[in-house]
Amino acid sequence: MFKNVLTCLALVLVTLGFSQNPQNEKIGNLSQTKITNLEVVVTVDSAKDIEKTFKVEDIKEILNASDPNEEISFSLVCNRTKMSNGKKATMTYKIEGNSNEPEEFLSLVSKLRSSAIKYYNN
């Protein structure tokens, strides 16, 4: 009986000894976050929504807060009333850029905003 108890105790100790993870030190600091792609999607139903929802300055703030050499995309989804076949009409504008070229990206956002307003006014 003593031999069986001693064998079981030895097995438990050996199992616990080998089950410990020695790589805990390699995990490092998990509190750092890195964003590699940033995508902003705005959905609107009218030209007034576009004018109220976002301004180019808002996108400029996002660009200023982003890391260098970060891929950025901006999409504007314009919803219209239902067509004669019963399906909902939508138009999506999308631009992609890099945070290293903020002036070019903001210029494209401004053109996109103007185009979307014209889409609703026609």
PyMOL CGO cylinders between C-alpha atoms (Angstrom):
from pymol import cmd
from pymol.cgo import CYLINDER

trace = [
    CYLINDER, 0.00, 0.00, 0.00, 2.79, 2.43, 0.94, 0.3, 1, 1, 1, 1, 1, 1,
    CYLINDER, 2.79, 2.43, 0.94, 4.47, 1.68, -2.38, 0.3, 1, 1, 1, 1, 1, 1,
    CYLINDER, 4.47, 1.68, -2.38, 1.32, 2.63, -4.37, 0.3, 1, 1, 1, 1, 1, 1,
    CYLINDER, 1.32, 2.63, -4.37, 0.87, 5.92, -2.48, 0.3, 1, 1, 1, 1, 1, 1,
    CYLINDER, 0.87, 5.92, -2.48, 4.54, 6.80, -2.96, 0.3, 1, 1, 1, 1, 1, 1,
    CYLINDER, 4.54, 6.80, -2.96, 4.32, 6.00, -6.71, 0.3, 1, 1, 1, 1, 1, 1,
    CYLINDER, 4.32, 6.00, -6.71, 1.20, 8.16, -7.15, 0.3, 1, 1, 1, 1, 1, 1,
    CYLINDER, 1.20, 8.16, -7.15, 2.79, 11.02, -5.22, 0.3, 1, 1, 1, 1, 1, 1,
    CYLINDER, 2.79, 11.02, -5.22, 5.94, 10.79, -7.33, 0.3, 1, 1, 1, 1, 1, 1,
    CYLINDER, 5.94, 10.79, -7.33, 3.90, 10.83, -10.56, 0.3, 1, 1, 1, 1, 1, 1,
    CYLINDER, 3.90, 10.83, -10.56, 1.95, 13.90, -9.42, 0.3, 1, 1, 1, 1, 1, 1,
    CYLINDER, 1.95, 13.90, -9.42, 5.14, 15.76, -8.50, 0.3, 1, 1, 1, 1, 1, 1,
    CYLINDER, 5.14, 15.76, -8.50, 6.86, 14.87, -11.79, 0.3, 1, 1, 1, 1, 1, 1,
    CYLINDER, 6.86, 14.87, -11.79, 3.77, 15.90, -13.79, 0.3, 1, 1, 1, 1, 1, 1,
    CYLINDER, 3.77, 15.90, -13.79, 3.54, 19.23, -11.98, 0.3, 1, 1, 1, 1, 1, 1,
    CYLINDER, 3.54, 19.23, -11.98, 7.25, 19.81, -12.44, 0.3, 1, 1, 1, 1, 1, 1,
    CYLINDER, 7.25, 19.81, -12.44, 7.17, 19.28, -16.20, 0.3, 1, 1, 1, 1, 1, 1,
    CYLINDER, 7.17, 19.28, -16.20, 3.89, 21.13, -16.73, 0.3, 1, 1, 1, 1, 1, 1,
    CYLINDER, 3.89, 21.13, -16.73, 5.35, 24.51, -15.73, 0.3, 1, 1, 1, 1, 1, 1,
    CYLINDER, 5.35, 24.51, -15.73, 5.89, 26.88, -18.67, 0.3, 1, 1, 1, 1, 1, 1,
    CYLINDER, 5.89, 26.88, -18.67, 9.48, 28.20, -18.67, 0.3, 1, 1, 1, 1, 1, 1,
    CYLINDER, 9.48, 28.20, -18.67, 8.70, 30.71, -21.48, 0.3, 1, 1, 1, 1, 1, 1,
    CYLINDER, 8.70, 30.71, -21.48, 6.79, 33.18, -19.31, 0.3, 1, 1, 1, 1, 1, 1,
    CYLINDER, 6.79, 33.18, -19.31, 9.69, 35.63, -19.54, 0.3, 1, 1, 1, 1, 1, 1,
    CYLINDER, 9.69, 35.63, -19.54, 9.46, 35.71, -23.36, 0.3, 1, 1, 1, 1, 1, 1,
    CYLINDER, 9.46, 35.71, -23.36, 5.91, 37.10, -23.46, 0.3, 1, 1, 1, 1, 1, 1,
    CYLINDER, 5.91, 37.10, -23.46, 7.10, 40.65, -22.94, 0.3, 1, 1, 1, 1, 1, 1,
    CYLINDER, 7.10, 40.65, -22.94, 5.01, 43.75, -22.49, 0.3, 1, 1, 1, 1, 1, 1,
    CYLINDER, 5.01, 43.75, -22.49, 1.50, 43.19, -23.81, 0.3, 1, 1, 1, 1, 1, 1,
    CYLINDER, 1.50, 43.19, -23.81, 0.30, 46.72, -23.12, 0.3, 1, 1, 1, 1, 1, 1,
    CYLINDER, 0.30, 46.72, -23.12, 1.64, 48.12, -26.41, 0.3, 1, 1, 1, 1, 1, 1,
    CYLINDER, 1.64, 48.12, -26.41, -0.79, 48.32, -29.32, 0.3, 1, 1, 1, 1, 1, 1,
    CYLINDER, -0.79, 48.32, -29.32, 0.19, 48.94, -32.90, 0.3, 1, 1, 1, 1, 1, 1,
    CYLINDER, 0.19, 48.94, -32.90, -2.35, 49.87, -35.53, 0.3, 1, 1, 1, 1, 1, 1,
    CYLINDER, -2.35, 49.87, -35.53, -1.32, 48.94, -39.05, 0.3, 1, 1, 1, 1, 1, 1,
    CYLINDER, -1.32, 48.94, -39.05, -4.46, 49.81, -41.05, 0.3, 1, 1, 1, 1, 1, 1,
    CYLINDER, -4.46, 49.81, -41.05, -7.05, 52.43, -40.29, 0.3, 1, 1, 1, 1, 1, 1,
    CYLINDER, -7.05, 52.43, -40.29, -10.40, 52.44, -42.05, 0.3, 1, 1, 1, 1, 1, 1,
    CYLINDER, -10.40, 52.44, -42.05, -13.14, 55.02, -41.57, 0.3, 1, 1, 1, 1, 1, 1,
    CYLINDER, -13.14, 55.02, -41.57, -16.59, 54.30, -43.03, 0.3, 1, 1, 1, 1, 1, 1,
    CYLINDER, -16.59, 54.30, -43.03, -19.36, 56.92, -42.97, 0.3, 1, 1, 1, 1, 1, 1,
    CYLINDER, -19.36, 56.92, -42.97, -22.90, 56.07, -44.10, 0.3, 1, 1, 1, 1, 1, 1,
    CYLINDER, -22.90, 56.07, -44.10, -25.24, 58.94, -45.00, 0.3, 1, 1, 1, 1, 1, 1,
    CYLINDER, -25.24, 58.94, -45.00, -28.74, 59.35, -46.41, 0.3, 1, 1, 1, 1, 1, 1,
    CYLINDER, -28.74, 59.35, -46.41, -28.64, 62.94, -47.73, 0.3, 1, 1, 1, 1, 1, 1,
    CYLINDER, -28.64, 62.94, -47.73, -26.41, 65.88, -48.56, 0.3, 1, 1, 1, 1, 1, 1,
    CYLINDER, -26.41, 65.88, -48.56, -27.39, 67.44, -45.22, 0.3, 1, 1, 1, 1, 1, 1,
    CYLINDER, -27.39, 67.44, -45.22, -26.09, 64.32, -43.47, 0.3, 1, 1, 1, 1, 1, 1,
    CYLINDER, -26.09, 64.32, -43.47, -22.76, 64.74, -45.23, 0.3, 1, 1, 1, 1, 1, 1,
    CYLINDER, -22.76, 64.74, -45.23, -22.50, 68.35, -44.15, 0.3, 1, 1, 1, 1, 1, 1,
    CYLINDER, -22.50, 68.35, -44.15, -23.42, 67.47, -40.53, 0.3, 1, 1, 1, 1, 1, 1,
    CYLINDER, -23.42, 67.47, -40.53, -21.58, 64.16, -40.22, 0.3, 1, 1, 1, 1, 1, 1,
    CYLINDER, -21.58, 64.16, -40.22, -18.02, 64.97, -41.16, 0.3, 1, 1, 1, 1, 1, 1,
    CYLINDER, -18.02, 64.97, -41.16, -15.73, 67.75, -42.20, 0.3, 1, 1, 1, 1, 1, 1,
    CYLINDER, -15.73, 67.75, -42.20, -12.26, 67.51, -43.67, 0.3, 1, 1, 1, 1, 1, 1,
    CYLINDER, -12.26, 67.51, -43.67, -10.88, 68.84, -40.36, 0.3, 1, 1, 1, 1, 1, 1,
    CYLINDER, -10.88, 68.84, -40.36, -12.21, 65.73, -38.62, 0.3, 1, 1, 1, 1, 1, 1,
    CYLINDER, -12.21, 65.73, -38.62, -10.20, 63.51, -40.94, 0.3, 1, 1, 1, 1, 1, 1,
    CYLINDER, -10.20, 63.51, -40.94, -7.17, 65.76, -40.41, 0.3, 1, 1, 1, 1, 1, 1,
    CYLINDER, -7.17, 65.76, -40.41, -7.39, 65.09, -36.65, 0.3, 1, 1, 1, 1, 1, 1,
    CYLINDER, -7.39, 65.09, -36.65, -7.44, 61.35, -37.32, 0.3, 1, 1, 1, 1, 1, 1,
    CYLINDER, -7.44, 61.35, -37.32, -4.37, 61.67, -39.55, 0.3, 1, 1, 1, 1, 1, 1,
    CYLINDER, -4.37, 61.67, -39.55, -2.53, 63.68, -36.90, 0.3, 1, 1, 1, 1, 1, 1,
    CYLINDER, -2.53, 63.68, -36.90, -3.23, 60.97, -34.31, 0.3, 1, 1, 1, 1, 1, 1,
    CYLINDER, -3.23, 60.97, -34.31, -2.07, 58.11, -36.55, 0.3, 1, 1, 1, 1, 1, 1,
    CYLINDER, -2.07, 58.11, -36.55, 1.39, 56.58, -36.61, 0.3, 1, 1, 1, 1, 1, 1,
    CYLINDER, 1.39, 56.58, -36.61, 3.84, 57.26, -39.43, 0.3, 1, 1, 1, 1, 1, 1,
    CYLINDER, 3.84, 57.26, -39.43, 3.59, 55.07, -42.54, 0.3, 1, 1, 1, 1, 1, 1,
    CYLINDER, 3.59, 55.07, -42.54, 0.13, 53.78, -41.62, 0.3, 1, 1, 1, 1, 1, 1,
    CYLINDER, 0.13, 53.78, -41.62, -2.28, 52.67, -44.33, 0.3, 1, 1, 1, 1, 1, 1,
    CYLINDER, -2.28, 52.67, -44.33, -5.51, 54.66, -44.19, 0.3, 1, 1, 1, 1, 1, 1,
    CYLINDER, -5.51, 54.66, -44.19, -8.77, 54.27, -46.09, 0.3, 1, 1, 1, 1, 1, 1,
    CYLINDER, -8.77, 54.27, -46.09, -11.90, 56.37, -46.05, 0.3, 1, 1, 1, 1, 1, 1,
    CYLINDER, -11.90, 56.37, -46.05, -15.27, 55.23, -47.40, 0.3, 1, 1, 1, 1, 1, 1,
    CYLINDER, -15.27, 55.23, -47.40, -18.47, 57.19, -47.80, 0.3, 1, 1, 1, 1, 1, 1,
    CYLINDER, -18.47, 57.19, -47.80, -21.62, 55.14, -48.39, 0.3, 1, 1, 1, 1, 1, 1,
    CYLINDER, -21.62, 55.14, -48.39, -24.46, 57.20, -49.85, 0.3, 1, 1, 1, 1, 1, 1,
    CYLINDER, -24.46, 57.20, -49.85, -27.94, 55.68, -49.50, 0.3, 1, 1, 1, 1, 1, 1,
    CYLINDER, -27.94, 55.68, -49.50, -30.79, 56.78, -51.78, 0.3, 1, 1, 1, 1, 1, 1,
    CYLINDER, -30.79, 56.78, -51.78, -34.45, 55.94, -51.88, 0.3, 1, 1, 1, 1, 1, 1,
    CYLINDER, -34.45, 55.94, -51.88, -35.59, 52.66, -53.32, 0.3, 1, 1, 1, 1, 1, 1,
    CYLINDER, -35.59, 52.66, -53.32, -35.50, 52.26, -57.08, 0.3, 1, 1, 1, 1, 1, 1,
    CYLINDER, -35.50, 52.26, -57.08, -38.47, 51.18, -59.20, 0.3, 1, 1, 1, 1, 1, 1,
    CYLINDER, -38.47, 51.18, -59.20, -37.42, 47.52, -58.90, 0.3, 1, 1, 1, 1, 1, 1,
    CYLINDER, -37.42, 47.52, -58.90, -37.64, 47.72, -55.08, 0.3, 1, 1, 1, 1, 1, 1,
    CYLINDER, -37.64, 47.72, -55.08, -33.89, 47.59, -54.41, 0.3, 1, 1, 1, 1, 1, 1,
    CYLINDER, -33.89, 47.59, -54.41, -32.17, 50.23, -52.36, 0.3, 1, 1, 1, 1, 1, 1,
    CYLINDER, -32.17, 50.23, -52.36, -29.81, 52.46, -54.34, 0.3, 1, 1, 1, 1, 1, 1,
    CYLINDER, -29.81, 52.46, -54.34, -26.38, 53.05, -52.84, 0.3, 1, 1, 1, 1, 1, 1,
    CYLINDER, -26.38, 53.05, -52.84, -23.18, 54.66, -54.03, 0.3, 1, 1, 1, 1, 1, 1,
    CYLINDER, -23.18, 54.66, -54.03, -19.87, 54.07, -52.27, 0.3, 1, 1, 1, 1, 1, 1,
    CYLINDER, -19.87, 54.07, -52.27, -16.85, 56.32, -52.59, 0.3, 1, 1, 1, 1, 1, 1,
    CYLINDER, -16.85, 56.32, -52.59, -13.56, 54.96, -51.27, 0.3, 1, 1, 1, 1, 1, 1,
    CYLINDER, -13.56, 54.96, -51.27, -10.06, 56.38, -51.12, 0.3, 1, 1, 1, 1, 1, 1,
    CYLINDER, -10.06, 56.38, -51.12, -6.89, 54.82, -49.79, 0.3, 1, 1, 1, 1, 1, 1,
    CYLINDER, -6.89, 54.82, -49.79, -3.69, 56.48, -48.75, 0.3, 1, 1, 1, 1, 1, 1,
    CYLINDER, -3.69, 56.48, -48.75, -0.81, 56.62, -46.33, 0.3, 1, 1, 1, 1, 1, 1,
    CYLINDER, -0.81, 56.62, -46.33, -0.35, 58.74, -43.22, 0.3, 1, 1, 1, 1, 1, 1,
    CYLINDER, -0.35, 58.74, -43.22, 3.00, 59.90, -44.61, 0.3, 1, 1, 1, 1, 1, 1,
    CYLINDER, 3.00, 59.90, -44.61, 1.11, 61.92, -47.27, 0.3, 1, 1, 1, 1, 1, 1,
    CYLINDER, 1.11, 61.92, -47.27, -1.58, 63.73, -45.26, 0.3, 1, 1, 1, 1, 1, 1,
    CYLINDER, -1.58, 63.73, -45.26, -2.10, 66.69, -47.60, 0.3, 1, 1, 1, 1, 1, 1,
    CYLINDER, -2.10, 66.69, -47.60, -2.76, 64.45, -50.60, 0.3, 1, 1, 1, 1, 1, 1,
    CYLINDER, -2.76, 64.45, -50.60, -5.17, 62.29, -48.60, 0.3, 1, 1, 1, 1, 1, 1,
    CYLINDER, -5.17, 62.29, -48.60, -7.04, 65.34, -47.25, 0.3, 1, 1, 1, 1, 1, 1,
    CYLINDER, -7.04, 65.34, -47.25, -7.31, 66.72, -50.78, 0.3, 1, 1, 1, 1, 1, 1,
    CYLINDER, -7.31, 66.72, -50.78, -8.91, 63.45, -51.91, 0.3, 1, 1, 1, 1, 1, 1,
    CYLINDER, -8.91, 63.45, -51.91, -11.29, 63.50, -48.93, 0.3, 1, 1, 1, 1, 1, 1,
    CYLINDER, -11.29, 63.50, -48.93, -12.35, 67.02, -49.85, 0.3, 1, 1, 1, 1, 1, 1,
    CYLINDER, -12.35, 67.02, -49.85, -13.01, 65.99, -53.47, 0.3, 1, 1, 1, 1, 1, 1,
    CYLINDER, -13.01, 65.99, -53.47, -14.89, 62.91, -52.28, 0.3, 1, 1, 1, 1, 1, 1,
    CYLINDER, -14.89, 62.91, -52.28, -17.08, 65.01, -50.00, 0.3, 1, 1, 1, 1, 1, 1,
    CYLINDER, -17.08, 65.01, -50.00, -17.89, 67.45, -52.82, 0.3, 1, 1, 1, 1, 1, 1,
    CYLINDER, -17.89, 67.45, -52.82, -18.69, 64.61, -55.22, 0.3, 1, 1, 1, 1, 1, 1,
    CYLINDER, -18.69, 64.61, -55.22, -21.04, 62.98, -52.73, 0.3, 1, 1, 1, 1, 1, 1,
    CYLINDER, -21.04, 62.98, -52.73, -22.91, 66.24, -52.16, 0.3, 1, 1, 1, 1, 1, 1,
    CYLINDER, -22.91, 66.24, -52.16, -23.28, 66.64, -55.93, 0.3, 1, 1, 1, 1, 1, 1,
    CYLINDER, -23.28, 66.64, -55.93, -24.57, 63.06, -56.10, 0.3, 1, 1, 1, 1, 1, 1,
    CYLINDER, -24.57, 63.06, -56.10, -27.45, 63.94, -53.78, 0.3, 1, 1, 1, 1, 1, 1,
    CYLINDER, -27.45, 63.94, -53.78, -28.17, 67.30, -55.41, 0.3, 1, 1, 1, 1, 1, 1,
    CYLINDER, -28.17, 67.30, -55.41, -28.66, 65.78, -58.88, 0.3, 1, 1, 1, 1, 1, 1,
]
cmd.load_cgo(trace, "trace")
